């Protein structure tokens, strides 16, 4: 689980772009079966409500899902944005 403090530490200017990159990573992952169905359902609910890309909960679910299906891809994305603390929390 990602702390609220770490999620809030993501600069506002990159949140939407980061969320979009994480959605792409999830959709393209070869290990998509590793995403628990409960998380997938909640991601879809937030998407349908228009809250996936902007909410703290949406970012948390995207980060956790990306860590489950493609940790190396997630590591690369977080490195690009310089989100070291977040990388430490999500990937250990």
Backbone as ProteinMPNN parsed JSONL, in Angstrom:
{"seq_chain_A": "XXXXXXXXXXXXXXXXXXXXXXXXXXXXXXXXXXXXXXXXXXXXXXXXXXXXXXXXXXXXXXXXXXXXXXXXXXXXXXXXXXXXXXXXXXXX", "coords_chain_A": {"N_chain_A": [[0.843, -1.185, 0.0], [0.486, 2.207, -0.753], [1.524, 5.137, 0.849], [-0.548, 7.88, 1.905], [0.774, 10.271, 2.127], [2.947, 9.97, 0.389], [1.602, 9.818, -2.055], [0.42, 12.345, -2.128], [2.718, 13.76, -2.402], [3.364, 13.748, -5.055], [4.042, 15.88, -7.637], [1.655, 18.29, -8.714], [1.675, 19.082, -11.397], [2.498, 16.88, -12.853], [0.839, 14.779, -12.325], [-1.476, 13.962, -13.873], [-0.289, 13.209, -16.316], [1.45, 11.202, -15.408], [-0.431, 9.347, -14.402], [-1.728, 8.648, -16.789], [0.385, 7.404, -18.157], [0.726, 5.208, -16.471], [-1.712, 3.868, -16.801], [-1.423, 3.123, -19.49], [0.767, 1.384, -19.205], [-0.394, -0.662, -17.666], [-2.364, -1.595, -19.461], [-0.822, -2.612, -21.513], [0.64, -4.614, -20.376], [2.085, -7.825, -20.148], [1.7, -9.516, -18.097], [-0.844, -9.223, -17.047], [-2.674, -10.808, -15.709], [-1.858, -10.898, -13.128], [-2.95, -8.824, -11.788], [-5.129, -8.243, -9.237], [-8.599, -9.082, -9.317], [-10.357, -7.501, -7.828], [-9.03, -5.049, -7.617], [-8.891, -4.383, -10.322], [-11.614, -4.068, -10.915], [-12.23, -1.863, -9.288], [-10.573, 0.064, -10.436], [-11.839, 0.307, -12.93], [-14.322, 1.286, -12.078], [-13.61, 3.812, -11.029], [-12.613, 4.923, -13.366], [-14.942, 5.061, -14.938], [-16.337, 6.953, -13.525], [-14.859, 9.141, -14.001], [-12.751, 9.703, -12.334], [-10.353, 8.41, -12.157], [-7.823, 9.292, -13.167], [-7.252, 11.595, -11.751], [-7.692, 11.401, -9.0], [-6.466, 10.694, -5.651], [-6.887, 8.076, -4.795], [-7.179, 6.769, -7.254], [-4.596, 7.097, -8.386], [-3.121, 5.675, -6.496], [-4.161, 3.05, -6.824], [-3.413, 2.622, -9.508], [-0.612, 2.71, -9.305], [-0.123, 0.534, -7.558], [-1.205, -1.535, -9.085], [0.431, -1.419, -11.381], [2.866, -2.086, -10.214], [2.375, -4.729, -9.616], [1.996, -5.992, -12.115], [4.051, -5.161, -13.878], [6.778, -4.515, -12.675], [9.367, -3.596, -13.434], [8.867, -1.915, -15.605], [7.373, 0.023, -14.283], [9.323, 0.973, -12.523], [11.043, 2.245, -14.342], [9.383, 4.327, -15.287], [8.9, 5.799, -12.917], [11.52, 6.537, -12.346], [12.019, 8.252, -14.515], [10.473, 10.453, -13.815], [11.679, 11.215, -11.511], [10.8, 10.301, -9.025], [11.75, 9.176, -6.436], [11.207, 8.566, -3.707], [8.597, 7.611, -3.835], [9.014, 5.436, -5.512], [10.529, 3.831, -3.804], [8.59, 3.197, -1.866], [6.581, 1.856, -3.339], [7.879, -0.176, -4.76], [9.663, -1.217, -2.99]], "CA_chain_A": [[0.0, 0.0, 0.0], [1.227, 3.454, -0.88], [1.044, 6.089, 1.849], [-1.209, 9.097, 1.41], [1.799, 11.31, 2.06], [3.716, 9.765, -0.847], [0.721, 10.182, -3.174], [0.301, 13.806, -2.129], [4.018, 14.308, -2.772], [3.513, 13.781, -6.513], [3.735, 17.25, -8.076], [0.404, 18.437, -9.451], [1.912, 19.244, -12.823], [2.77, 15.614, -13.546], [-0.093, 13.729, -11.887], [-2.286, 13.464, -14.982], [0.599, 12.523, -17.264], [1.895, 9.971, -14.747], [-1.567, 8.424, -14.377], [-1.926, 8.153, -18.156], [1.472, 6.449, -18.43], [0.463, 3.991, -15.698], [-2.808, 3.179, -17.493], [-0.813, 2.489, -20.667], [1.578, 0.262, -18.736], [-1.314, -1.744, -17.285], [-3.035, -2.133, -20.641], [0.141, -3.295, -22.368], [1.38, -5.615, -19.598], [1.905, -9.237, -20.49], [1.362, -10.21, -16.853], [-2.079, -8.621, -16.553], [-3.404, -11.724, -14.83], [-1.391, -10.686, -11.761], [-3.738, -7.751, -11.191], [-6.311, -8.809, -8.587], [-9.853, -8.642, -9.935], [-10.959, -6.425, -7.033], [-8.378, -3.793, -8.021], [-9.314, -4.098, -11.702], [-12.992, -3.56, -10.852], [-12.223, -0.515, -8.72], [-10.005, 0.927, -11.477], [-12.892, 0.561, -13.92], [-15.324, 2.162, -11.454], [-13.071, 5.173, -10.999], [-12.534, 5.379, -14.764], [-16.294, 5.406, -15.397], [-16.742, 8.157, -12.808], [-13.957, 10.222, -14.379], [-11.899, 10.016, -11.186], [-9.159, 7.563, -12.13], [-6.578, 9.993, -13.454], [-7.052, 12.775, -10.913], [-7.868, 11.174, -7.567], [-5.407, 9.996, -4.929], [-7.2, 6.648, -4.834], [-6.872, 6.286, -8.596], [-3.139, 6.996, -8.519], [-2.669, 4.566, -5.646], [-4.511, 1.796, -7.501], [-2.581, 2.497, -10.703], [0.744, 2.381, -8.872], [-0.109, -0.834, -7.042], [-1.436, -2.43, -10.21], [1.635, -1.43, -12.211], [3.889, -2.838, -9.48], [2.034, -6.153, -9.685], [2.07, -6.568, -13.468], [5.291, -4.816, -14.587], [7.578, -3.694, -11.763], [10.487, -2.937, -14.115], [8.294, -0.807, -16.359], [7.028, 1.053, -13.305], [10.587, 1.548, -12.058], [11.497, 3.166, -15.38], [8.517, 5.516, -15.298], [9.161, 6.591, -11.713], [12.852, 7.129, -12.52], [11.893, 9.38, -15.449], [9.879, 11.593, -13.12], [12.457, 11.508, -10.311], [9.97, 10.014, -7.856], [12.515, 8.167, -5.702], [10.511, 8.135, -2.492], [7.454, 6.818, -4.278], [9.571, 4.179, -6.012], [10.881, 3.045, -2.622], [7.373, 2.695, -1.219], [5.815, 0.952, -4.197], [8.678, -1.323, -5.207], [10.471, -1.732, -1.888]], "C_chain_A": [[0.886, 1.244, 0.0], [0.654, 4.453, 0.118], [0.395, 7.303, 1.182], [-0.191, 10.216, 1.227], [2.617, 11.194, 0.771], [2.889, 10.153, -2.068], [0.611, 11.696, -3.268], [1.604, 14.489, -2.529], [4.274, 14.337, -4.268], [3.137, 15.188, -6.974], [2.48, 17.302, -8.954], [0.58, 18.509, -10.953], [2.168, 17.954, -13.58], [1.765, 14.514, -13.224], [-0.888, 13.125, -13.042], [-1.466, 12.676, -15.987], [1.088, 11.193, -16.689], [0.778, 8.934, -14.75], [-1.818, 7.829, -15.76], [-0.857, 7.134, -18.522], [1.241, 5.132, -17.698], [-0.685, 3.189, -16.308], [-2.253, 2.448, -18.712], [0.002, 1.265, -20.273], [0.696, -0.929, -18.374], [-1.953, -2.396, -18.504], [-2.099, -2.949, -21.525], [0.867, -4.438, -21.671], [1.043, -7.036, -20.029], [1.474, -10.048, -19.275], [0.09, -9.634, -16.224], [-2.869, -9.504, -15.615], [-2.978, -11.563, -13.376], [-2.143, -9.564, -11.053], [-4.98, -8.365, -10.556], [-7.601, -8.234, -9.178], [-10.506, -7.511, -9.153], [-10.338, -5.073, -7.393], [-8.797, -3.399, -9.435], [-10.721, -3.51, -11.716], [-13.022, -2.124, -10.329], [-11.619, 0.483, -9.713], [-11.066, 1.292, -12.512], [-13.981, 1.47, -13.36], [-14.845, 3.61, -11.461], [-12.98, 5.764, -12.399], [-13.911, 5.862, -15.225], [-16.819, 6.67, -14.721], [-15.879, 9.367, -13.176], [-12.987, 10.612, -13.28], [-10.576, 9.258, -11.182], [-7.876, 8.373, -12.243], [-6.278, 11.142, -12.507], [-7.099, 12.507, -9.413], [-6.661, 10.472, -6.953], [-5.639, 8.489, -4.968], [-6.86, 6.05, -6.197], [-5.379, 6.109, -8.808], [-2.594, 5.836, -7.691], [-2.952, 3.218, -6.313], [-3.659, 1.573, -8.748], [-1.152, 2.097, -10.338], [0.84, 0.941, -8.379], [-0.311, -1.846, -8.159], [-0.212, -2.55, -11.095], [2.755, -2.214, -11.533], [3.64, -4.338, -9.577], [2.292, -6.743, -11.067], [3.376, -6.271, -14.212], [6.169, -3.926, -13.706], [8.745, -2.97, -12.443], [10.01, -1.755, -14.96], [7.94, 0.351, -15.445], [8.29, 1.744, -12.803], [11.101, 2.584, -13.07], [10.694, 4.452, -15.412], [8.81, 6.402, -14.095], [10.546, 7.231, -11.76], [12.79, 8.349, -13.435], [11.386, 10.637, -14.763], [10.635, 11.966, -11.843], [11.703, 11.26, -9.018], [10.591, 8.882, -7.032], [11.779, 7.653, -4.468], [9.343, 7.224, -2.846], [7.926, 5.452, -4.775], [9.923, 3.263, -4.847], [9.667, 2.442, -1.942], [6.674, 1.632, -2.047], [6.592, -0.321, -4.506], [9.597, -1.895, -4.126], [11.918, -1.501, -1.961]], "O_chain_A": [[1.908, 1.298, 0.684], [-0.563, 4.6, 0.222], [0.739, 7.69, 0.065], [-0.284, 11.008, 0.289], [2.939, 12.201, 0.141], [3.412, 10.75, -3.01], [0.697, 12.264, -4.356], [1.605, 15.648, -2.943], [5.281, 14.886, -4.715], [2.019, 15.638, -6.722], [2.283, 16.455, -9.825], [-0.279, 18.044, -11.702], [2.07, 17.922, -14.806], [1.838, 13.427, -13.796], [-0.961, 11.903, -13.17], [-1.883, 11.616, -16.453], [1.135, 10.184, -17.392], [1.015, 7.768, -15.066], [-2.091, 6.635, -15.882], [-1.161, 6.108, -19.131], [1.524, 4.062, -18.237], [-0.634, 1.959, -16.33], [-2.579, 1.283, -18.939], [-0.066, 0.229, -20.934], [1.0, -2.067, -18.731], [-2.068, -3.62, -18.565], [-2.537, -3.873, -22.21], [1.632, -5.161, -22.309], [-0.116, -7.39, -20.243], [0.939, -11.147, -19.417], [-0.026, -9.569, -15.0], [-3.653, -9.006, -14.807], [-3.669, -12.044, -12.478], [-1.987, -9.377, -9.847], [-5.804, -8.949, -11.26], [-7.676, -7.047, -9.497], [-11.146, -6.644, -9.749], [-11.043, -4.066, -7.465], [-9.029, -2.222, -9.713], [-10.989, -2.558, -12.448], [-13.743, -1.276, -10.856], [-12.092, 1.614, -9.822], [-11.174, 2.449, -12.92], [-14.505, 2.326, -14.072], [-15.581, 4.518, -11.849], [-13.234, 6.952, -12.601], [-14.036, 6.93, -15.826], [-17.654, 7.377, -15.286], [-16.134, 10.481, -12.718], [-12.455, 11.722, -13.284], [-9.76, 9.453, -10.282], [-6.937, 8.151, -11.479], [-5.144, 11.619, -12.467], [-6.592, 13.311, -8.631], [-5.93, 9.753, -7.634], [-4.699, 7.717, -5.151], [-6.315, 4.95, -6.278], [-4.939, 5.093, -9.346], [-1.71, 5.106, -8.139], [-2.081, 2.35, -6.358], [-3.23, 0.45, -9.012], [-0.556, 1.241, -10.992], [1.767, 0.214, -8.738], [0.335, -2.894, -8.18], [0.15, -3.649, -11.516], [3.507, -2.926, -12.198], [4.584, -5.127, -9.615], [2.76, -7.877, -11.177], [3.772, -7.042, -15.085], [6.29, -2.727, -13.956], [9.075, -1.847, -12.064], [10.673, -0.719, -15.019], [8.172, 1.513, -15.778], [8.319, 2.967, -12.672], [11.541, 3.668, -12.687], [11.254, 5.54, -15.548], [8.953, 7.616, -14.235], [10.729, 8.345, -11.27], [13.433, 9.364, -13.165], [11.811, 11.747, -15.083], [10.271, 12.929, -11.168], [11.943, 11.939, -8.02], [10.041, 7.785, -6.941], [11.736, 6.448, -4.218], [9.138, 6.187, -2.215], [7.301, 4.432, -4.485], [9.652, 2.063, -4.89], [9.712, 1.298, -1.489], [6.225, 0.618, -1.512], [6.026, -1.414, -4.513], [10.23, -2.932, -4.325], [12.654, -1.91, -1.063]]}, "name": "protein", "num_of_chains": 1, "seq": "XXXXXXXXXXXXXXXXXXXXXXXXXXXXXXXXXXXXXXXXXXXXXXXXXXXXXXXXXXXXXXXXXXXXXXXXXXXXXXXXXXXXXXXXXXXX"}
